[in-house]
Amino acid sequence: KNEVEQSPQNLTAQEGEFITINCSYSVGISALHWLQQHPGGGIVSLFMLSSGKKKHGRLIATINIQEKHSSLHITASHPRDSAVYICAVNFGNEKLTFGTGTRLTIIP
Amino acid sequence: DGGITQSPKYLFRKEGQNVTLSCEQNLNHDAMYWYRQDPGQGLRLIYYSQIVNDFQKGDIAEGYSVSREKKESFPLTVTSAQKNPTAFYLCASRGTVQETQYFGPGTRLLVL
């Protein structure tokens, strides 16, 4: 069964802390996506990756194909980073399978 | 500005009523998608369309219908057969297979 699991479900941290959110999947994939959902509900795509590592500002996404695992890191976290972060994967087709999300709260 | 628009932001449905959610994109994308989001669950695919005049059922298509008469438009109708329609509905589109999906702002549907 094609599954995507994220951890932790909820994460609260102090401003400035280094944040790591994890995503594991069950079988081989063609691509993995990290998405950010703000309190109003809108979703923004942060990264799409199939190997290695990508960086955009304070956000870093890595993927280990052999271990079927990806991490999203946030350096120097800020209250405006508070959101739900969602991992989604393409299991060899164009449809996305989504994790249930990680709710991140950064306290000033 | 290029993007995806969804309307309305909030929609109320009476028992036995069909309602239609609008999704429009000006990104010139071929593929469009409808997802449903419930609390504590990941997004689930309702329908998707890879090209005009063609669409496929997703994982939870029962009680929903779509049309794709124009490239930029992919409306979703929630029919009276959908017994639990209260949810947040998100529309998305994608250009090439190598690109990520772009999401609209969503429509929250509530049953009166």
HADDOCK unambig.tbl for C-alpha pairs under 7 A between the chains (distance, minus, plus):
assign (segid A and resid 41 and name CA) (segid B and resid 105 and name CA) 6.50 0.50 0.50
assign (segid A and resid 41 and name CA) (segid B and resid 106 and name CA) 6.62 0.50 0.50
assign (segid A and resid 42 and name CA) (segid B and resid 104 and name CA) 6.65 0.50 0.50
assign (segid A and resid 42 and name CA) (segid B and resid 105 and name CA) 4.43 0.50 0.50
assign (segid A and resid 42 and name CA) (segid B and resid 106 and name CA) 6.43 0.50 0.50
assign (segid A and resid 43 and name CA) (segid B and resid 103 and name CA) 5.83 0.50 0.50
assign (segid A and resid 44 and name CA) (segid B and resid 103 and name CA) 6.75 0.50 0.50
assign (segid A and resid 45 and name CA) (segid B and resid 102 and name CA) 6.88 0.50 0.50
assign (segid A and resid 48 and name CA) (segid B and resid 100 and name CA) 6.29 0.50 0.50
assign (segid A and resid 98 and name CA) (segid B and resid 42 and name CA) 5.21 0.50 0.50
assign (segid A and resid 98 and name CA) (segid B and resid 43 and name CA) 5.84 0.50 0.50
assign (segid A and resid 99 and name CA) (segid B and resid 42 and name CA) 5.22 0.50 0.50
assign (segid A and resid 100 and name CA) (segid B and resid 40 and name CA) 6.31 0.50 0.50
assign (segid A and resid 100 and name CA) (segid B and resid 41 and name CA) 5.07 0.50 0.50
assign (segid A and resid 100 and name CA) (segid B and resid 42 and name CA) 4.12 0.50 0.50
assign (segid A and resid 101 and name CA) (segid B and resid 42 and name CA) 6.96 0.50 0.50
